[in-house]
């Protein structure tokens, strides 16, 4: 009996003195996957910048051209992208560079104008350099791009409420100034405009006609 007790005690002591099992090597830490935000193409950005009604109008125009086969929902997707790319490839010498934000915007305006009559044609008259630039009602508005009235050689491009297609503006001599006649889109609707611009002796610009800021028709040029 004593021998059995001694054998049991030795077994317990051996178990207590045994080395712990070797630690298993830990798995190497796995770095979380780094996802880069998707980069939107110039064409997608231009499409998304349109109003919901304008986006649906683009799809309707493409549908009428036989280029778009999906639903009219105003949403960007593969169908809309392919239709726009096909439309561009059908133009003479691929008229628009879809990697350019400006060209992408112009092409969308082109699509919006499909089926509309070409009311205005270029007259070949260009505005003098003194007229060109960004005009605002007061110099403190120069930091707000949405307040600009941009004049270029071909006519007026308002960056605020309306976006005009400068190449469809008539520039006509009008006394001491010029008459600008053209058309553009606002909220998906085609609209025409007629603005008279006169450069005053002090360098300011007087603009009258179809212009938003009728209460202050005198503009100053931003110094840039």
Residue pairs with C-beta under 8 A, 6 or more apart in sequence:
40 48
41 81
41 98
41 99
41 104
42 98
42 99
42 100
42 101
42 103
42 104
43 81
43 84
43 85
43 98
43 104
43 107
44 76
44 81
45 101
45 104
46 101
46 104
46 105
46 107
46 108
47 55
47 58
47 76
47 80
47 84
47 104
47 108
48 55
48 76
49 105
50 58
50 108
50 188
51 187
51 188
52 74
53 74
53 187
53 188
54 112
54 185
54 187
54 188
55 74
55 75
55 76
56 72
56 73
56 74
56 188
57 112
57 188
58 80
58 84
58 108
58 111
58 112
59 68
59 70
59 72
59 73
59 74
59 80
59 83
60 72
61 111
61 112
61 114
61 115
62 68
62 80
62 83
62 84
62 87
62 111
63 69
63 72
64 114
64 115
65 87
65 114
67 83
67 86
67 87
68 79
68 80
68 83
69 79
70 77
70 79
70 80
84 98
84 107
84 108
84 111
85 98
87 107
87 111
88 94
88 95
88 96
88 98
88 107
95 107
96 103
96 104
96 106
96 107
96 110
97 103
98 104
98 107
105 163
106 165
109 163
109 165
109 184
109 185
112 185
112 188
112 190
113 165
113 185
113 190
116 190
118 168
119 183
119 192
120 168
120 169
120 170
120 181
120 182
120 183
121 170
122 154
122 167
122 168
122 169
122 170
123 170
123 171
123 172
125 170
125 171
125 172
125 173
125 178
126 153
126 154
126 171
127 151
127 152
127 153
127 154
127 155
127 171
127 178
127 197
128 199
130 199
130 203
131 151
131 178
131 197
131 199
131 205
132 151
132 152
132 153
133 150
133 151
133 221
133 222
134 142
134 148
134 149
134 150
134 221
134 222
134 224
135 148
135 149
135 150
135 151
135 205
135 207
135 219
135 220
135 221
135 222
136 142
136 144
136 147
136 148
136 149
136 219
136 220
136 222
137 147
137 213
137 216
137 218
137 219
137 220
138 220
139 220
139 222
139 223
141 147
142 222
142 223
142 224
145 159
146 159
146 160
147 160
148 158
148 159
148 160
148 222
149 156
149 158
149 159
149 207
149 211
149 219
150 156
150 157
150 158
150 159
151 157
151 197
151 205
152 166
154 166
154 167
154 169
154 171
155 164
155 166
155 169
155 170
155 171
155 180
155 182
156 164
156 166
156 169
156 180
156 182
156 193
156 195
156 197
157 163
157 164
157 166
158 164
158 212
160 212
161 186
161 212
162 184
162 185
162 186
162 191
162 193
163 184
163 185
164 182
164 183
164 184
164 193
165 182
165 183
165 184
166 182
168 182
168 183
169 180
169 181
169 182
170 179
170 180
170 181
170 182
171 178
171 179
171 180
172 178
172 179
172 180
172 181
173 179
174 196
175 198
176 198
176 199
177 196
177 197
177 198
177 199
177 206
178 196
178 197
178 198
179 194
179 195
179 196
180 193
180 194
180 195
180 196
180 197
181 192
181 193
181 194
182 192
182 193
183 190
183 191
183 192
183 193
184 190
184 191
184 193
185 191
192 210
193 209
193 210
193 211
194 209
194 210
195 207
195 208
195 209
195 210
195 211
196 207
196 208
196 209
197 205
197 206
197 207
198 205
198 206
198 207
199 205
199 206
200 206
200 218
203 220
203 221
204 218
204 219
204 220
205 218
205 219
205 220
205 221
206 217
206 218
206 219
207 217
207 219
208 214
208 217
211 217
